[in-house]
Amino acid sequence: MNPMIEVVGVSKAFGSQTVLRDVNFKVEPGEILGLLGPNGAGKTTFLRILNGVIKPESGSISILGYNPVENGDEIRKFSGVVTESAGLYHQMSGEENLAFFAELYGVKNKRKIPELLRLFDLEEHKGKAVGTYSTGMKKRLALGKALLHEPKLLFLDEPTNGLDPDGIKMVLSYLKKYNKDTGTTMIICSHVLHQLESICDSFAFLENQTIVEQGTKNELERKYIHEVIVKINTNFAPTEVHLLGFPCKSTGENTVIFTLPTKETIPSLLQELLKKNAVYSVEIMNNDLESIYFKVREKINE
Amino acid sequence: MNSRILKAIVKKDLKDIFRSKSLLTTLIIIPILFSVIIPAALVGSAVLFDLKEMAGNEAGKLIELFMAQVKDVRVPLETEEQKFVYIFINYLLPSLFLLVPIITASTVAANSFVGEKERRTLESLLFSPVSIKTLFVSKVIASFFPSFLVSLISFILSGVVINGLGYLLFGMMIFPSANWLVLILCLSPMVTLMTVLLNVLISSRVKTYQEAQNIGGVIILPVVGMMAGQASGLFLVGAPIMLLISLAILIINAILLQRITKYNDRFVLFEKQIH
């Protein structure tokens, strides 16, 4: 299958300031990709280049066979964007905003607007000026705006910024469901790593103006996590510093931390423990996205 | 160019004018000032007062200087008041009247792009499949239409005031003369379009609405020059000269339109205004 997006050797500078250099990047159709990087790493500029509103200095980009520099409008017809600032008209009502953007994107299905207002819990507020909306309501409306024309590709720049925990949960679970139902490819920029962990299929790390690593969580874990730290809630009380040759130490009541070479060794460790003890819970401490992110950065900045 | 998108942007911008108190105030106050208050004050003072006695000999000489340049007069010009009103209505007021489309078009057009930028909505427009040509043409139409409409309403208001008060002085309708017809049909639309084009171009380049208004204000200078030239008796701009000026502005507009579409692409607009 051909990739949905293929970027080869893209660079961009604003004056003397290099923002992106030699970026190589691939996104498969139907995938949700998390684009990670510190603030100011160039994530937003990269999304803008993909959308064809900023011209790269060099390199080639293909999005479903279209080049954003030459066929930007074609790409914009099948892609939706949620920007950090939401980009809504504050003087217009929620419904008027959707109606305006529906015209721009040539949306013919008149039921789409009430459907989206209902879906994002905005039906009650559809007649109010967007300027009076809370940040969460604006974000939800911006997401509705981006989905009006049922895009094949969604660019989401910090879509959960300013949302409360309920809002974050609602938006992320909706995005996951939408991706599952429609197969829409999504690129989500964020620096809140734990939010992306559960919904993204793969991740790309933007560091020092370039994509330094890209892959699924399993691929990244295999590459960067060389020992697995496991926290086990058990009544086993270690009398030695090793069990089955694996280092262990008690860190409190009923809690033992093991350091294992791979996660494949966990079942044998548990079998051994369960022979004489009870095990209440097992948790890998160092394979979350945040740990991988810092490992990647550590390696790059070595 | 996509007419569906064009209509949507024009409709939104026109609605926005009615939502913005400051824009709406400008569009109401300017025509009232230039087409009701000023003509009513001057024609009214000629009706009510003895101008020769009030202004003295020097003013009388200036009026005679004007009269020497005026040809083909079709209204009775026997008294000093009639001569004063005739000169004022046909030669000085048209220059002043041009400020109506200039001020209204500047106010609306200066807001076109930089207003979207300040509200952080330009990004949404540029991320949508709207061609830059459609975007610029929509902004030009949305700025031209209300300014031209305001000029037409001002023209009608001026006519009512001038004929209403002037009838007492002349015993006949003195408005509209050939000068006024050329003004409203040729010069005013051309000046409106030029103001809109220049201000839309400026608005797509500057960072704030204030900056756009300051730079766009320069367009008022040629009109002020024309007013000063006429008021000092240096020259009088009649219908043939107005037609020639309209033609010259038409050419300038064609060049401006070509430049606007040639030098504005999405990348330039985005990097200048958003990044």
Interface residues (C-beta under 8 A of the other chain):
Chain A: F14 T45 R48 N51 G52 V53 I54 K55 G72 D73 E74 R76 K77 V81 T83 S85 A86 G87 L88 Y89 H90 Q91 M92 F100 F101 E103 L104 Y105 G106 K145
Chain B: R4 I5 K7 A8 I9 K12 K15 D16 R19 S20 R119 R120 T121 E123 S124 L125 L126 F127 S128 P129 V130 S131 R266 F267 F270 E271 I274 H275
